[in-house]
Amino acid sequence: RGYCEESQGPAMCLEGNCFCLEGSVFQNGKCQEPGGVVSPGGPTEAKEVSSTSGEMLTTTEEPEDEEEEEVDPDCGIPKAGSDCFKKVKWAMSDGIYANPSWYPGVTPQSPFTMFQDSLYRSGEGGCPRPCSGGLPPDPLHYPTSVLTRKMRGIKPPKHPFEYNGIEWPKMTIRGTNTHVFAVGDWGGLAGTLPHNSQIIQYKGGQTMGPHTMGRYRTNAKTHDLSCTTPEMADCFGTNGTDCPARCGWLKDVDVPAQHLVADQMIKRAKANNPDYLLNVGDNFYWGGIFGKCGETPMSKVNDVTRAQFNWIYENVYKGPGLDGKPWLSVLGNHDWGGREMDAAWDQQIAYTWVSKRWVLPAPYWMQTVDYVDQGFTVEILMIDSNIEDADEDTSANPEHNICGKLHNPPGSSCAKIGGPSSIESCHDWFQKLWDEGATWATEKLQKSEAHWQIMVTHFPCGHKTKFYKEMHLKYGLDLLVTGHAHYQLMYWSPEKLGGLKCFITGGGGITSENNVEVDNPDDHQYGFFDLTMTKESIKIESINWRGNVIETETVEPYLGTETRKAELEPCVIPKPGSDCYKVIQWAMKDGIHSNPEWFPGLTSASPVAKFQEKFYKEHKDGCGKPCDA
């Protein structure tokens, strides 16, 4: 029947003779493979870099990436007597005859390695992929694992926090038609991944994704709950036959939501050719990359991770204007695990070192962009704000608490790669991550000499308002780019941020916050943003799932009061009759007496410049930098 006896070890039958499989040797009368599975060019540890965890690195070189042949570090030969070996032998002797449909692409005459590959693809027997002689390659559905490699001159990290605070190599942009796209909350459910790994929420969701995650909805006017998550999942799973009308589920919009937004991005990219994209996180619903933190070393991106990236990212956002464009990325709460802390979030960071466009070297980091033909630079600070969903009370908010005890398996820990060691310490760990990132961002903004400063984070405008207001007023932060809330909106209360412009974007990986208004051309439930960058202004356009521009704002450069640039600004003496002059006169004659608490540290005898300094730092009444404060 075309197979070798088990006693002959890892061998295959060819033309009536048994030959040892690749990687095994003939010794003592049989084929032998000591040590189980052989992996050619197996995982290698990244060499030392000139940094330790938490250091803030700066890299300004732009070296060419090394082109290396991809080697699958996980391929190998099953050890004689292993479950895989036995299943392959049974498939060759019995299975292929009794159930040929179980082995697509394989015939009774096929070699051992093709049967092994067939079992690998079906997730049976724990079989590794054969290193050669398998089924025809199918890189979309069954990609190989791959070793990480030096990218932009930077070696792969040994752990996911090694490059916290890194300045990724400077990006140089030429020309005058300069666009940037921004999107978030875009990565739908994957379905059934290699090795029968499953991310499935409802019936029909087992096929190759992306599938929109069904989530609860609220009433747009009252903000009351209008549809629960189980109800919305039923809407998808029953194709709308068991779906309350209040859920507002639309087969032609909610089912292909990610693709609808991606299609509009593709169309607009073809016309506007964006230089890069700002990605605010929630890249993979519902719980990030399949697997567990620390399960795969940073020296490797495994085949399941690559399949998830292929189906949800690479195969969706492609075409002229998008191909090869950097995605400057942060992690969202769902990327950390959503209601768990132990997803394979480290694989999203590792993917930076196998991709030509995915850039997420650490939870917080920065990118400098030099628009050489227009004579200005942009500094983009990427910061992790997921402390917002890391509750200290492990019993609180169980469906959204990264640190919750309901869904985190007992003993959950990411300590071996520097992550949270337990659900009890999880909140403090995320608080420390935020504190470190916020301190780093403050120092970077204070020292910045760039023309524009932009911050990208996951949680939406309205969280930590005091911090962002200070970043704007003191340190000149020009724009805040966020997501998490699953719709397209410019922030409705910029005064809470001291006037800082901020927007929220939702790209269709999860059902929108409110019901889609299908008859409204300006519906804002799914979409992305297109930023037109010049030295004088940033034009912000909100693009919905139809491709319509539904909102436009303009941002002008903002000079903070406590920056290096502010130190170089000339001082200003208020002109009699100006708003600044009038408010200072009022404050000295009336305000300081009627409301002294408004003027801490000042008295009626304080000089004019001190009163001017107060209004200058508060950016009120057009008061400029005082000359003698």
C-alpha positions as CSV (number, residue, x, y, z in Angstrom):
1,R,0.0,0.0,0.0
2,G,2.9,2.3,-0.3
3,Y,4.1,2.8,3.2
4,C,7.1,1.7,5.4
5,E,6.7,-0.3,8.5
6,E,6.8,1.6,11.8
7,S,9.8,-0.4,12.9
8,Q,11.8,1.2,10.1
9,G,11.5,4.7,11.7
10,P,10.8,8.0,9.9
11,A,10.9,6.7,6.3
12,M,8.8,7.0,3.1
13,C,8.1,4.5,0.4
14,L,9.2,5.4,-3.1
15,E,8.9,2.9,-5.9
16,G,8.8,0.0,-3.6
17,N,11.8,1.1,-1.4
18,C,11.9,2.8,1.9
19,F,14.0,6.0,2.2
20,C,14.8,7.9,5.4
21,L,13.0,11.2,5.5
22,E,14.9,14.5,5.2
23,G,16.7,15.3,8.5
24,S,16.9,11.6,9.7
25,V,19.8,9.3,9.3
26,F,20.1,5.5,8.7
27,Q,21.8,4.0,11.8
28,N,21.6,0.5,13.4
29,G,19.4,-0.8,10.6
30,K,16.7,1.9,10.6
31,C,16.0,5.6,10.1
32,Q,16.6,7.5,13.3
33,E,15.7,11.1,14.3
34,P,17.1,11.8,17.8
35,G,15.3,14.6,19.7
36,G,11.9,14.4,17.9
37,V,11.3,17.3,15.5
38,V,14.2,18.7,13.6
39,S,14.0,22.4,12.8
40,P,16.5,23.7,10.3
41,G,17.8,27.1,11.2
42,G,15.8,27.0,14.4
43,P,15.0,30.0,16.6
44,T,17.9,32.2,17.3
45,E,18.2,34.6,20.2
46,A,18.5,38.3,19.3
47,K,21.9,39.6,20.1
48,E,22.6,42.2,22.7
49,V,21.5,45.8,21.9
50,S,23.0,48.8,23.6
51,S,20.0,49.4,25.8
52,T,18.1,48.0,28.8
53,S,14.3,47.9,29.3
54,G,12.8,51.3,29.8
55,E,15.7,53.3,28.2
56,M,14.6,56.0,25.7
57,L,16.5,55.4,22.5
58,T,17.0,57.6,19.5
59,T,17.8,56.2,16.1
60,T,18.2,58.6,13.1
61,E,19.8,56.3,10.5
62,E,17.7,55.0,7.6
63,P,19.6,51.8,6.5
64,E,18.2,49.4,3.9
65,D,16.5,46.3,5.4
66,E,18.4,43.1,4.9
67,E,16.7,40.7,2.4
68,E,16.8,37.3,4.0
69,E,15.3,34.0,2.7
70,E,12.3,33.0,4.9
71,V,13.0,29.9,6.8
72,D,10.2,28.1,8.7
73,P,11.7,27.4,12.1
74,D,8.8,25.1,13.0
75,C,9.0,22.6,10.2
76,G,10.2,19.2,10.9
77,I,9.8,15.4,10.8
78,P,7.6,13.6,13.3
79,K,9.4,11.2,15.6
80,A,8.8,7.5,15.1
81,G,6.1,6.5,17.5
82,S,4.7,10.0,18.0
83,D,1.0,10.7,17.6
84,C,1.7,12.5,14.3
85,F,3.8,9.7,13.0
86,K,1.1,7.2,13.8
87,K,-1.7,9.3,12.3
88,V,0.3,9.8,9.1
89,K,0.9,6.0,8.8
90,W,-2.8,5.3,9.4
91,A,-3.8,7.9,6.9
92,M,-1.5,6.3,4.3
93,S,-2.7,2.7,5.0
94,D,-6.4,3.2,5.8
95,G,-7.6,6.7,6.0
96,I,-7.0,7.7,2.4
97,Y,-9.0,4.7,1.2
98,A,-11.9,4.9,3.7
99,N,-12.2,8.7,3.7
100,P,-10.3,10.3,0.8
101,S,-12.2,13.6,1.3
102,W,-10.3,14.1,4.6
103,Y,-7.1,14.5,2.6
104,P,-7.6,17.1,-0.1
105,G,-4.8,17.2,-2.7
106,V,-3.5,13.8,-1.5
107,T,-3.7,10.4,-3.2
108,P,-2.8,6.9,-2.1
109,Q,0.4,7.3,-4.1
110,S,1.4,10.5,-2.3
111,P,4.5,10.5,-0.2
112,F,4.7,10.6,3.6
113,T,5.4,14.4,3.7
114,M,2.2,15.2,1.7
115,F,0.1,13.3,4.2
116,Q,1.9,15.0,7.0
117,D,1.2,18.4,5.5
118,S,-2.4,17.5,5.1
119,L,-2.7,16.6,8.8
120,Y,-0.8,19.8,9.7
121,R,-3.3,21.9,7.8
122,S,-6.3,20.2,9.4
123,G,-4.8,20.5,12.9
124,E,-4.7,16.8,13.5
125,G,-2.1,14.9,15.4
126,G,0.0,17.8,16.4
127,C,1.9,17.4,13.1
128,P,4.5,20.0,12.2
129,R,4.8,21.2,8.6
130,P,7.2,19.2,6.6
131,C,10.3,21.2,5.6
132,S,10.0,19.9,2.0
133,G,7.9,17.6,-0.1
134,G,4.5,18.8,1.2
135,L,1.4,20.1,-0.5
136,P,1.7,23.1,-2.8
137,P,2.3,26.3,-0.8
138,D,-0.7,28.3,0.2
139,P,0.7,31.4,2.0
140,L,-2.6,33.1,2.5
141,H,-4.4,30.2,4.3
142,Y,-1.3,28.3,5.6
143,P,1.6,30.7,6.0
144,T,4.8,29.4,7.6
145,S,6.3,30.6,10.9
146,V,9.2,33.0,10.3
147,L,12.2,34.2,12.2
148,T,12.3,37.9,13.0
149,R,15.2,39.9,11.4
150,K,16.8,43.3,11.6
151,M,14.4,46.0,10.4
152,R,15.4,49.6,9.6
153,G,18.8,48.7,11.1
154,I,17.3,47.8,14.4
155,K,17.7,44.3,15.8
156,P,14.6,42.3,17.1
157,P,14.1,42.8,20.8
158,K,14.6,40.1,23.4
159,H,11.4,41.1,25.2
160,P,8.5,43.3,24.1
161,F,9.4,46.3,26.3
162,E,13.1,46.5,25.3
163,Y,12.4,49.4,23.0
164,N,10.0,51.4,25.1
165,G,10.4,55.1,24.2
166,I,12.4,54.3,21.0
167,E,12.5,56.9,18.2
168,W,11.9,54.8,15.1
169,P,14.2,55.8,12.2
170,K,13.3,59.1,10.7
171,M,10.9,59.0,7.8
172,T,11.7,61.4,4.9
173,I,8.8,62.6,2.7
174,R,9.2,64.4,-0.5
175,G,6.7,66.3,-2.6
176,T,3.9,68.7,-1.7
177,N,0.8,66.5,-1.9
178,T,1.1,65.1,1.6
179,H,-1.7,62.9,3.1
180,V,-1.9,60.7,6.2
181,F,-4.7,58.3,7.0
182,A,-5.9,57.5,10.5
183,V,-8.0,54.4,11.5
184,G,-8.7,52.2,14.4
185,D,-10.9,49.4,15.8
186,W,-10.7,47.8,12.4
187,G,-9.6,44.1,12.9
188,G,-12.5,41.7,12.7
189,L,-12.7,38.1,13.9
190,A,-10.5,35.6,12.1
191,G,-12.6,32.4,12.1
192,T,-10.8,29.1,12.1
193,L,-7.0,29.6,11.9
194,P,-4.3,27.0,11.3
195,H,-4.1,24.1,13.9
196,N,-7.9,24.5,14.3
197,S,-7.3,27.7,16.4
198,Q,-10.7,29.4,16.6
199,I,-11.9,33.0,17.0
200,I,-15.6,32.5,16.4
201,Q,-18.5,34.4,18.0
202,Y,-21.5,33.1,16.0
203,K,-22.6,30.6,13.4
204,G,-21.1,31.2,10.1
205,G,-18.0,32.8,11.6
206,Q,-15.9,29.7,11.2
207,T,-14.8,30.7,7.7
208,M,-11.8,32.8,6.9
209,G,-12.3,36.3,8.3
210,P,-12.6,39.1,8.8
211,H,-16.0,38.8,10.5
212,T,-17.5,41.8,12.3
213,M,-17.6,41.3,16.1
214,G,-21.1,41.7,17.3
215,R,-21.2,44.1,20.3
216,Y,-23.9,45.9,22.2
217,R,-25.3,49.2,21.0
218,T,-26.6,52.3,22.7
219,N,-29.2,54.9,21.7
220,A,-27.5,57.8,20.1
221,K,-29.7,60.4,21.8
222,T,-30.3,58.9,25.3
223,H,-27.1,56.7,25.5
224,D,-29.3,53.9,27.0
225,L,-28.5,50.3,26.0
226,S,-30.6,49.4,22.9
227,C,-29.1,46.0,22.1
228,T,-27.0,43.5,24.1
229,T,-23.9,41.7,22.9
230,P,-25.6,38.3,22.8
231,E,-28.5,39.8,20.9
232,M,-26.2,41.4,18.3
233,A,-24.3,38.1,18.0
234,D,-27.6,36.4,17.2
235,C,-28.3,38.9,14.6
236,F,-25.1,37.8,12.8
237,G,-25.5,34.1,13.5
238,T,-29.1,33.9,12.3
239,N,-28.5,36.2,9.3
240,G,-31.0,38.6,10.9
241,T,-33.9,36.2,11.4
242,D,-33.5,36.3,15.2
243,C,-32.6,39.9,15.6
244,P,-34.5,42.6,17.6
245,A,-35.3,45.7,15.4
246,R,-33.8,47.9,18.1
247,C,-30.4,46.4,17.4
248,G,-30.4,48.2,14.0
249,W,-28.5,45.3,12.4
250,L,-28.0,45.8,8.7
251,K,-26.8,42.8,6.6
252,D,-25.3,45.0,3.9
253,V,-23.5,47.3,6.2
254,D,-22.7,45.6,9.5
255,V,-21.6,42.3,8.1
256,P,-19.0,43.7,5.6
257,A,-18.2,46.8,7.8
258,Q,-14.4,46.4,7.8
259,H,-14.4,45.8,4.1
260,L,-16.6,48.8,3.4
261,V,-14.2,51.1,5.2
262,A,-11.2,49.4,3.7
263,D,-12.7,49.8,0.2
264,Q,-13.1,53.5,0.7
265,M,-9.5,53.7,2.1
266,I,-8.3,51.9,-1.1
267,K,-10.2,54.3,-3.3
268,R,-9.0,57.4,-1.5
269,A,-5.4,56.0,-1.3
270,K,-5.3,55.6,-5.1
271,A,-6.2,59.3,-5.5
272,N,-4.3,60.8,-2.5
273,N,-1.4,58.4,-2.0
274,P,-1.0,58.7,1.8
275,D,2.6,58.7,3.1
276,Y,1.7,56.6,6.2
277,L,-1.2,55.6,8.4
278,L,-1.9,56.3,12.1
279,N,-3.4,53.2,13.7
280,V,-5.1,53.7,17.1
281,G,-5.4,50.0,18.1
282,D,-8.0,47.3,18.6
283,N,-6.3,45.6,15.6
284,F,-7.7,42.2,16.3
285,Y,-11.0,41.4,17.9
286,W,-12.1,40.1,20.2
287,G,-9.1,39.2,22.2
288,G,-6.1,40.2,20.1
289,I,-3.7,37.7,18.4
290,F,-4.6,34.1,19.1
291,G,-2.4,32.5,21.7
292,K,-0.8,33.5,25.0
293,C,1.8,36.0,26.0
294,G,5.3,34.6,26.0
295,E,4.2,31.4,24.2
296,T,6.3,32.4,21.1
297,P,9.7,34.0,21.5
298,M,10.4,37.4,20.1
299,S,12.8,35.8,17.7
300,K,9.8,34.3,15.8
301,V,6.3,35.1,14.5
302,N,4.4,31.9,14.4
303,D,2.1,30.6,11.6
304,V,-1.1,31.3,13.4
305,T,-0.1,34.9,14.0
306,R,0.8,35.3,10.3
307,A,-2.5,33.8,9.2
308,Q,-4.4,36.3,11.4
309,F,-2.4,39.2,10.0
310,N,-2.8,37.9,6.5
311,W,-6.6,37.5,6.7
312,I,-7.4,40.6,8.8
313,Y,-4.7,43.1,7.7
314,E,-2.5,42.2,4.7
315,N,-5.3,40.8,2.5
316,V,-7.7,43.7,3.3
317,Y,-5.6,46.9,3.2
318,K,-3.8,46.7,-0.1
319,G,-3.6,48.3,-3.5
320,P,-2.0,51.4,-5.1
321,G,-1.4,54.0,-2.4
322,L,-1.5,51.6,0.5
323,D,1.0,48.9,-0.5
324,G,4.2,49.4,1.5
325,K,3.0,52.4,3.5
326,P,3.9,52.3,7.2
327,W,1.2,51.7,9.7
328,L,2.3,53.5,12.9
329,S,0.5,51.5,15.6
330,V,-0.5,51.2,19.2
331,L,-2.2,48.4,21.1
332,G,-5.9,48.7,22.1
333,N,-7.6,47.0,25.0
334,H,-8.7,44.2,22.8
335,D,-5.1,43.6,21.6
336,W,-4.0,43.0,25.2
337,G,-6.9,40.5,25.5
338,G,-10.0,42.6,26.0
339,R,-11.3,40.9,29.1
340,E,-8.0,39.1,29.7
341,M,-4.4,40.3,30.0
342,D,-2.6,37.3,28.5
343,A,-3.3,37.3,24.8
344,A,-0.4,37.1,22.4
345,W,0.1,40.9,22.3
346,D,3.8,40.4,22.1
347,Q,3.4,38.8,18.7
348,Q,2.0,42.2,17.4
349,I,5.2,43.8,18.5
350,A,7.3,41.0,17.0
351,Y,5.5,41.4,13.7
352,T,7.3,44.7,13.3
353,W,10.5,42.7,12.6
354,V,8.9,40.6,9.7
355,S,6.8,43.3,8.0
356,K,7.6,46.0,5.5
357,R,4.8,48.2,6.8
358,W,3.6,47.2,10.3
359,V,5.4,49.5,12.9
360,L,4.8,48.7,16.6
361,P,8.2,48.3,18.2
362,A,7.0,48.9,21.8
363,P,3.9,49.9,23.7
364,Y,5.1,53.6,23.6
365,W,7.4,55.0,21.0
366,M,7.8,57.8,18.5
367,Q,8.2,58.6,14.9
368,T,9.8,61.7,13.4
369,V,8.7,62.7,9.8
370,D,10.7,65.2,7.8
371,Y,8.8,66.8,5.0
372,V,11.9,68.0,3.3
373,D,10.4,69.8,0.3
374,Q,7.9,71.7,2.4
375,G,10.4,72.6,5.2
376,F,8.7,71.2,8.3
377,T,8.9,68.2,10.6
378,V,6.3,66.2,12.5
379,E,6.8,64.3,15.8
380,I,4.3,61.5,16.4
381,L,4.1,60.2,19.9
382,M,2.5,56.7,20.3
383,I,1.3,56.1,23.8
384,D,-0.5,53.3,25.6
385,S,-3.7,54.4,27.5
386,N,-5.1,50.9,28.3
387,I,-5.0,51.6,32.1
388,E,-8.5,52.9,31.3
389,D,-9.8,49.3,31.1
390,A,-7.5,47.8,33.7
391,D,-9.7,48.0,36.8
392,E,-8.1,47.6,40.2
393,D,-11.2,45.6,41.4
394,T,-10.8,42.3,39.7
395,S,-14.6,41.7,40.0
396,A,-15.6,44.9,38.4
397,N,-16.8,45.3,34.8
398,P,-16.0,41.6,33.9
399,E,-16.7,41.9,30.2
400,H,-14.3,44.8,29.7
401,N,-11.7,44.5,32.5
402,I,-8.3,43.4,31.2
403,C,-7.5,42.5,34.8
404,G,-10.8,40.8,35.6
405,K,-11.0,37.4,37.3
406,L,-14.0,36.1,35.5
407,H,-12.3,35.4,32.1
408,N,-8.6,35.4,33.0
409,P,-7.6,31.7,33.5
410,P,-6.4,30.9,37.0
411,G,-2.7,31.7,37.4
412,S,-2.6,34.0,34.4
413,S,0.8,35.6,34.1
414,C,2.9,37.4,31.5
415,A,5.8,37.9,34.0
416,K,8.3,35.9,32.0
417,I,8.3,38.6,29.2
418,G,7.9,41.5,31.6
419,G,4.1,41.8,31.5
420,P,1.6,41.6,34.3
421,S,2.4,38.8,36.7
422,S,-1.1,38.2,38.0
423,I,-4.6,39.7,37.9
424,E,-4.0,41.2,41.3
425,S,-0.9,43.1,40.1
426,C,-2.4,43.8,36.7
427,H,-3.9,47.3,37.5
428,D,-0.6,48.5,39.0
429,W,1.3,47.2,36.0
430,F,-0.8,49.1,33.5
431,Q,-0.7,52.2,35.8
432,K,3.1,52.0,35.7
433,L,3.0,51.6,31.9
434,W,0.9,54.7,31.6
435,D,3.0,56.7,34.1
436,E,6.2,55.9,32.3
437,G,4.7,56.7,28.9
438,A,3.2,60.0,30.1
439,T,6.5,61.1,31.6
440,W,8.4,60.1,28.5
441,A,5.9,62.0,26.3
442,T,6.0,65.1,28.5
443,E,9.8,65.2,28.2
444,K,9.7,64.6,24.4
445,L,7.2,67.4,23.9
446,Q,9.1,69.8,26.2
447,K,12.3,69.4,24.1
448,S,10.6,69.2,20.7
449,E,11.7,71.6,18.0
450,A,9.4,70.0,15.4
451,H,6.8,72.1,13.6
452,W,4.0,69.7,14.5
453,Q,3.4,67.4,17.5
454,I,0.8,64.7,17.3
455,M,-0.2,62.1,19.9
456,V,-1.8,58.7,19.0
457,T,-3.5,56.5,21.6
458,H,-6.3,54.1,21.8
459,F,-8.8,55.5,24.4
460,P,-11.0,58.3,23.1
461,C,-11.0,62.0,23.6
462,G,-12.3,62.7,27.1
463,H,-10.0,60.3,29.1
464,K,-7.3,61.9,31.2
465,T,-8.3,65.4,30.1
466,K,-6.0,67.1,32.6
467,F,-3.0,65.4,31.1
468,Y,-3.8,66.2,27.5
469,K,-4.8,69.8,28.4
470,E,-1.4,70.3,29.9
471,M,0.4,68.7,27.0
472,H,-1.4,71.2,24.7
473,L,-1.2,74.4,26.7
474,K,2.3,73.9,28.2
475,Y,4.0,71.8,25.6
476,G,2.3,72.6,22.4
477,L,0.7,69.2,21.5
478,D,-1.2,70.0,18.3
479,L,-3.5,67.0,17.7
480,L,-4.7,63.9,19.6
481,V,-5.8,60.9,17.5
482,T,-7.9,58.2,19.2
483,G,-10.4,55.4,18.8
484,H,-12.2,52.9,21.1
485,A,-15.7,54.4,20.8
486,H,-16.5,52.8,17.4
487,Y,-17.6,55.9,15.4
488,Q,-16.3,58.9,13.5
489,L,-16.3,62.1,15.4
490,M,-14.4,65.3,16.1
491,Y,-14.4,65.8,19.9
492,W,-17.4,67.8,21.0
493,S,-15.8,69.4,24.0
494,P,-12.3,70.7,23.0
495,E,-12.5,73.3,25.8
496,K,-11.9,70.4,28.3
497,L,-8.6,69.8,26.5
498,G,-7.7,73.5,26.5
499,G,-8.7,73.8,22.9
500,L,-6.7,70.8,21.7
501,K,-8.3,69.2,18.6
502,C,-9.0,65.5,19.0
503,F,-10.9,63.0,17.0
504,I,-12.2,59.4,17.3
505,T,-12.1,56.9,14.5
506,G,-13.8,53.5,14.1
507,G,-12.9,51.2,11.2
508,G,-15.5,48.5,11.2
509,G,-13.9,45.5,13.1
510,I,-16.7,45.7,15.6
511,T,-20.3,46.9,15.4
512,S,-20.7,50.6,15.6
513,E,-21.6,52.4,18.8
514,N,-25.0,53.4,17.5
515,N,-27.4,52.2,14.8
516,V,-26.3,53.0,11.3
517,E,-28.5,55.6,9.6
518,V,-28.5,54.0,6.2
519,D,-30.5,56.8,4.5
520,N,-28.2,59.5,5.9
521,P,-25.3,60.2,3.5
522,D,-23.5,61.7,6.5
523,D,-23.8,58.7,8.8
524,H,-20.8,58.6,11.1
525,Q,-20.8,55.0,12.5
526,Y,-17.9,53.5,10.4
527,G,-15.0,55.2,8.7
528,F,-11.5,56.7,8.8
529,F,-9.8,60.1,8.6
530,D,-7.7,61.7,5.9
531,L,-5.2,64.4,7.1
532,T,-3.6,66.8,4.6
533,M,-0.4,68.0,6.1
534,T,1.2,71.4,5.3
535,K,3.5,73.7,7.2
536,E,0.6,76.1,7.9
537,S,-2.2,73.7,8.8
538,I,-3.5,70.2,9.1
539,K,-6.8,69.7,7.3
540,I,-8.8,66.9,8.9
541,E,-11.5,65.1,6.9
542,S,-13.7,62.4,8.3
543,I,-14.6,59.8,5.7
544,N,-17.5,57.5,6.3
545,W,-18.2,53.9,5.0
546,R,-19.8,55.4,1.9
547,G,-16.7,57.4,1.1
548,N,-18.4,60.7,1.9
549,V,-16.6,63.6,3.7
550,I,-18.9,64.1,6.7
551,E,-16.8,66.5,8.8
552,T,-13.9,68.9,8.2
553,E,-11.7,70.7,10.7
554,T,-8.4,72.6,10.5
555,V,-5.6,72.7,13.0
556,E,-2.9,75.3,13.1
557,P,0.4,75.0,14.9
558,Y,0.2,75.7,18.6
559,L,3.1,77.0,20.7
560,G,3.1,75.8,24.3
561,T,4.4,78.1,27.0
562,E,7.1,75.7,28.4
563,T,8.9,74.4,25.4
564,R,12.2,74.9,23.8
565,K,10.5,76.7,21.0
566,A,8.7,79.0,23.4
567,E,12.1,80.0,25.0
568,L,13.1,81.3,21.6
569,E,9.9,83.3,21.0
570,P,10.2,87.1,21.3
571,C,8.4,88.7,24.3
572,V,5.4,90.9,23.7
573,I,4.3,94.1,25.5
574,P,0.5,94.4,25.5
575,K,-0.7,97.3,23.4
576,P,-3.1,99.8,25.1
577,G,-6.6,98.9,24.1
578,S,-5.8,95.3,23.2
579,D,-7.7,92.4,24.9
580,C,-4.6,91.4,26.8
581,Y,-4.1,95.0,28.0
582,K,-7.7,95.3,29.2
583,V,-7.8,92.0,31.0
584,I,-4.6,92.8,32.9
585,Q,-5.9,96.2,33.9
586,W,-9.1,94.6,35.1
587,A,-7.2,91.9,37.0
588,M,-5.0,94.4,38.8
589,K,-7.8,96.8,39.7
590,D,-10.7,94.6,40.4
591,G,-10.2,90.9,39.9
592,I,-7.4,90.5,42.5
593,H,-9.7,92.1,45.1
594,S,-13.0,90.4,44.3
595,N,-11.6,87.0,43.5
596,P,-8.1,86.6,44.8
597,E,-8.3,82.8,44.5
598,W,-8.2,83.3,40.8
599,F,-4.7,84.7,41.0
600,P,-2.6,82.4,43.2
601,G,0.8,83.8,44.1
602,L,-0.2,87.3,43.0
603,T,-1.2,90.4,45.0
604,S,-2.4,93.9,44.0
605,A,1.3,95.0,44.2
606,S,2.5,92.3,41.7
607,P,4.0,93.8,38.5
608,V,2.1,93.9,35.2
609,A,4.4,91.2,33.7
610,K,3.3,88.7,36.4
611,F,-0.4,89.2,35.6
612,Q,0.5,88.9,31.9
613,E,2.4,85.7,32.6
614,K,-0.7,84.2,34.1
615,F,-2.9,84.9,31.1
616,Y,-0.1,83.9,28.7
617,K,0.2,80.4,30.4
618,E,-3.6,80.0,30.3
619,H,-3.6,81.1,26.7
620,K,-6.3,83.8,27.4
621,D,-7.1,87.1,25.8
622,G,-4.3,86.9,23.3
623,C,-1.6,87.6,25.9
624,G,1.9,86.9,24.5
625,K,5.1,86.0,26.4
626,P,5.9,88.7,29.0
627,C,9.1,90.6,28.7
628,D,10.0,90.8,32.4
629,A,8.2,88.2,34.5
